[in-house]
Structure formats: structure tokens, C-alpha cells
């Protein structure tokens, strides 16, 4: 994620359970989307899955961004 400094990410991965869980969710959804993108054609079910995976990634990214803002304010 381009807004995330590596030092902040490393610290939060070690110390913040929700952040770590969200990063893992985002990564897993991104990997599955990557596998779907290799297909020349998606089934109806895969198209629905693609939409849901994009929503998962977006929700995770938004929450990650808010966690970073909270941590930055508290310091």
C-alpha cells in the first residue's frame, strides 16, 4: 500500500492484532483476484466473487488507513 511507510507497517504488524489481520485479509483477497485475472473468461459465480473480493480489499484498506491515522495521532 503506497500510503504506508515500511517502518510503520513493521511496527503495526508486530503490535496491532487488527492491523495484522486486515493486512492478511487484503493480501489473500489480492492473491485470489490475481488468480481470477489469469482466466480468459469468468463464470457468473467467479464474477460475483471478484466483486466481493474487491469490496473486501477496499474495506480492509480503509480500516488500515484509519488505524494508521489513529496511531499517528496518539504519538
KAKA-V114868 format. One record per backbone hydrogen bond with DSSP energy under -1.0 kcal/mol. CO is the residue of the C=O (numbers start at 0). NH is the residue of the N-H. Records with the same first field share a line. If there is no record, write none. Layout:
CO = NH ; NH
This chain:
0 = 3
4 = 8
5 = 9
6 = 10
7 = 11
8 = 12
9 = 13
10 = 14
11 = 15
15 = 19
16 = 20
17 = 21
18 = 22
19 = 23
20 = 24
21 = 25
22 = 26
23 = 27
24 = 28
25 = 29
26 = 30
27 = 31
28 = 32
29 = 33
30 = 34
31 = 35
32 = 36
35 = 38
42 = 46
43 = 47
44 = 48
45 = 49
46 = 50
47 = 51
48 = 52
49 = 53
50 = 54
51 = 55
52 = 56
53 = 57
54 = 58
55 = 59
56 = 60
57 = 61
58 = 62
59 = 63
60 = 64
61 = 65
62 = 66
63 = 67
64 = 68
65 = 69
66 = 70
67 = 71
68 = 72
69 = 73
